Amino acid sequence: MNVMTKNWIEIGTIGDIPLRGARHVHSGDKTIAIFRNAHNKIFALEDKCPHGGCPISNGIVHDSSVTCPIHNWVISLETGQALGADEGQILAFPVQIDGDKILLSLGVK
């Protein structure tokens, strides 16, 4: 690992995440959803809806948001904050791209 990736965990490549889709990774007892929007931007959120705890990685990705497949809550991919009239938040994690590699920091944004 080079100096740039010192405090980051390599979790895969951009090609591993479908366009407007998600995958998830596990870290201890946490499941983290990794999202890729239509503009190839990568985001990482705790993989649970703030309303009911279902996997948000199964949701529909649009712009910089994801819609929960069960509750239809819209969650910001940047902050993990519920949008619109809904209230709640899930953890958002920093990501960076090194070439085509996705690097994740377990420090919360």
NORQUI-V869727 format. One record per backbone hydrogen bond with DSSP energy under -0.5 kcal/mol. NH is the residue of the N-H (numbers start at 1). CO is the residue of the C=O. If there is no record, write none. Layout:
((NH CO) (NH CO))
This chain:
((5 2) (6 3) (8 5) (9 104) (10 8) (11 102) (12 102) (14 100) (16 13) (17 14) (18 16) (20 36) (21 18) (21 36) (23 34) (25 32) (27 30) (30 27) (32 25) (33 45) (34 23) (35 33) (35 43) (36 21) (37 41) (40 37) (43 35) (44 93) (45 33) (46 91) (47 31) (48 46) (49 54) (53 49) (58 55) (59 56) (60 67) (61 20) (61 59) (62 65) (65 62) (66 75) (67 60) (68 66) (68 73) (72 68) (75 66) (75 73) (76 81) (77 64) (78 64) (80 76) (82 88) (83 74) (86 83) (90 80) (93 44) (94 107) (96 103) (98 101) (100 98) (101 98) (102 12) (103 96) (103 101) (104 9) (105 94) (109 92))
